[in-house]
Every structure is written in structure tokens, then in C-alpha cells.
């Protein structure tokens, strides 16, 4: 992680910063995998979405040449610091500071995103040249999507076998605040429904197949986990619509006691996916 909220590691002080990670240095092999899925060839113009440290655009410049690469990030500090690093190693791609989901500055043969999106932005399809290809991940999942431009202006593609997860695109310096108020309200609250799940508590975000399927069915769920001193494992599921669930698995047991409230039964959906 290189940035938490609006606080970049370059300006880190002696006090810890609490918040959501907003930028990172991506695993190098994953950067290579994403660019490889883009099927880059000489003569292609590439849009690298999510400048970050500048690593992905540096590799793209080595493959295509500096003039063929544009890299974009919503965060001005990230673009300016990355541009400085790139110049230091002799690379000068076009570096743009803007929201990548808005209208893009040019047309491209390839769009490869190092951030995730909840859906393909219309601006990407507009900026993708005929025969072009895009590669991205779906927000809240471990799914990599590759798609090729079609004659009707859309794109057709597939979910790749490989897995990857990136931070979601954002429009400002930080993500919207987490559901802390709802969490404090329901943390130990009795549910409107109380049931026993045949499955033990699961850290959903570490079980990528389950996490991905759940997000596709019910996007926007926030997950939290904890372990008590007596070994009890607890997980919480929260949603902005007020739905919530709390599940507890006592040490030495294989089931979970589940409390749920709000308009939807989130844990019921999770159990359905785990049965599947």
C-alpha cells in the first residue's frame, strides 16, 4: 500500500493513518499478466488506467514506445510523482489527471485498467478504436474481464481463468465513508431473524469465488471480521440500504449463529452461494 485515504506514504509522519487504501504498488507479475491479456503489439496506442506508482506505464512504454502510451489517474499527486519517476528512468508517456470513467482525451487500440470498475464505462467503449481490446477487473470481485470492440460500438468478451483484485475507481481524494455508524448500531444487536447456518464463519473477502459470486448478486456489501479472546469468530455484513447480518462460530464448532436485520437477508444469500 502506498496511500491510505488522501495520505501518501511520501508524506508519512510518525503517527499511523487509519482509512481505506487508495493506491498501491501492484504485484509486478500481475501487472505483466494484465498487459499480456491486453495483447499489445507494435503500433497499438494504449490507455493505462490507474497510474499509481507508474510501474505499469513504464512496462508499457518499454513494449510500445513512450508516444504510444497514455496513463490516467484521478489523483494529481499520483500522476505528478509518477511522471517524475518515469522521467528519471528516461520514459515520457502522456500522463493525464482525470476521472477515468469520464470522457477520455483520445482514442486507443487497447485499454488496460489497474483499477476495478463496477461496470464498463461508456467512455471506454467510445474511446476504443474498431478492433480494440479492453482488460479490467470487476469491482468487489476477483474477476478479470477481457473484451473486444464490436461493430455496433459495444464489446464482447469473457471472464478469464486467472484471478485478480484491484482497488475500485474513485472520483475524489478518498472513497465514500464506510458504514461505521451502522456497524456500531448492530455490532452486538439481536436480529429480527435468528438462525443457525450449517457453515462456519467465513472471511468472505479471502474466499474469492464466494466473494465474486456474492458481489454479482448483491453489490455493495461491506464485510468485517473479528476473533474474540475465547476463539469465537465473528463476521458482519453491512449494506447502505440498512441490511445487516452478524454470524458467530464458537471455538470447536462447525456451525454459525446468525442474526439478521433490515430489508434484505444478506447471510441467507451468502449461504445459498456457499451451498452452490
N, C-alpha and C positions, 0 to 999 in steps of 0.2 A: 504494500500500500504506500502510495506517495502523497495522498491528500485525504483528509477527513473533513467533511463539510467544506467550507471555504479555506481551510488551513492547510497549506502545502508544507511538506517536510523541509523545503528550503528555508522556511521562516520558523521552523520549530523552536520553541523555547523550552525552559526546564519543566514546565507543567504539562501533564498529559491532556490531550484533547479528546472529548467524547463526542461521538456522532457517527454518521454513516460514511463509509468510504466513498469518495467521489472520483478518485483517479488511482491508477496503479501501473506498475511496470509488468506487463503481461509476460507470462512464461514464454521464453523465446521459441521453443518448439511449437507452441500453439500459434504464435504469430506466423511462423513458416507454414503451418498447416492451413491457416485461413487464406494466406496468399496463394498457396498451392491450389486450394479449391477454387480460387478465382481464375485459374488457368491463364495466367499472364503470359503474353507474348510480345515480342518487339513490335512497336508501332501502336500498342494499346495506350490509351490515356486512362489513368487510374484515379479514382477518388478514394482516399484512405480516410474513413470516418472514425474519429476519436484519436486525435493526435497523441494525447498522453505525453509520454517521455520523448516521442519522436522515433522510437525504435522501428516501428512498422514502416514508417515512411522512408527511413534510411535503407532498409532492406529493399523496398520497392524501387527506390532510386538506383540502387546497385543493379537491379534487374532490368528496369525500363529506361533509365536515364532521368536526370533531375527534371527536365522540362515536361516530362510525361506524367508527373505525379503532383496531385493536389491533395493536401491534408487539411482536415477541418476539425475544429473543436469549439465548443461553446464558451470555454474558459480562456480569457485573454492571457492570464499568467501562463497557462499551459502552452499556448501557441507561441508566445514570445520566448519562453525559456527553451522550448523545443527547437525553435528556429535558430536560436543562438548555439545550441549544441550541434545542430546539423551543419551550420556554417563552420564550426570548429573542426569538423571532420571532412569538410570540403563538399558538403551536399546542400543544394539550394532548391528544394521543391517549392511550389506555391503553397504558402501557409495562410489559411483563412480562419478568422474568428467569427463564428456564427452558429446558430442552432441548425444542426444538420438535417432536421426534419422540415425546415422551411425551404423556400425556393433556392436552388443551388446555383453557383456562379458560372457554370459551364456545362458542357455535355461530355460524357465519359463512356469508354468501352467497358470498363469494369468499375464496380463499386464494392469495396470490401470493408466491412464495418467491424471495428474492435470494441463496439458498444452494442448493447442489445436493444431491440425495439419491440413494442407490444404488437405492432403490425407494420407492414411495409409502407413507408411514407409515400404519398402520391408524388412528391417532388423527386424521389429516387427514380421512379418509372419515367417521369418526364425528362430527367437528365440522362437517362440511359439510352445510348445510341442503338439503332437497329442491330440485332445480333449480339447485344451486350449481355453481360452477366453480373449478377449481384450475389454477395455472400454475407450473411449476417446470422445472428443468434436471436431467438425469440425470448423476450423479457420474461423472467420468472421461471425459466426452464433451462435445461441443458441441451436444447435442440439447435443444431446448425442447419440453416436453410440455404440452399443454392437454387437460383432461378435464372432462366434465360429470357430475354425480351421476346415477346411475341408480336406478330404483325398487327394485332388490334391495339397495341400500346400497353398491354399488360405484361405479365411474365408467368412462366410455367416452370415448376421446379420440383424439388424433393427435399425430404429431411435426410441428411447424411447419417451414416452409421456412427461416425465419430461424435464425441460429446464435448461441449464447451459451454461455459457460462461467463458472461461479461456484465459489467455494470450497465444499468439502463440509461438511455439518453435522458438528458435533463435540459431544461430551458433557462436555468439560472445558476447561481453560485452553489446551490445546495439542492437536495431533494426536499419535497414537502415533509413536514414533521411527521414522525412516526406516531402510532396510535397509543401514546403513553397514557393519556387520560383514560381511555377505555381500558387499558391494561390494569391501571391502578384500581379502577372500579370493580373489575371482575376477577382480579387475581386470585382471591380465595372465596369468591361468591358461590352460593348454592345455585345450581342451574334450574331453569324451567323444566328441563328434561335431564334425568339422571339415568345412566345405563351402564352396562358392562360390555366393553369391547373384547373380543376373543384375542386381539393382538396386543402385545406390549407397546408402551410408548415408543414412538419413532421420532428421530431427528429428521424431519421431512426434507430439509434442505441438503442433507447429506445422502439422501436416497434419491438420486437424480431421476430415475424413471418414474417413481411415485410423485415427486415434486413437479415434474414436467406435466404429467397427466392431470394432476390436480389443478395446476395453473390454467391449462387449456379449458378445463370445465368451469373453473371459478377463479378468474384472475383477480389479483389484488389482495390475497390473503397474506397477512403478516404472521410469521412464525417465531415463537420464542421457546426456549427450553431451560430447564434447571434441574439440579440434583441436590436433595437435602442431605443433611449430615447422616441421616439413618439409611441412606441409599435410595430413597424414593425418587423416581424420575418423573418429572412433570413437563408437559408440553402445553402451550397455549396457541390457539389460532384466533386471529383478530381480523375483522374487516370493517372498512369505513361505513358500511351500511348498518353497523351495530351488532352484527352477528359475531358470536364468540364461542369458543369451546376450551375446556380445560380437561386434560387427561392425566391420570396418575397411575404409575405402576410401582407397587411396593417391592422392596428388595426381596428376591427369591420367588416372585410370582411371574406369571406369563400373560396376565390379562391387565386391562386398564379400566379404572372407574372414570366415567366421562360425564362432565357437566356441560350443558349447552344452553345458550340463550340467544335472543334476537330473532330476526325474521327468517334466518336460514339455519339449517343444521349442518355446520361445516364438517364436524367429525364424522357424521353419517356418510357424507360424500367421500371423505378420506378412507373410511372402512370399505366402501364399495370399490374404490380403486385398488386397495390392497387385496381384497378378495379376487379381483380381476387379475 
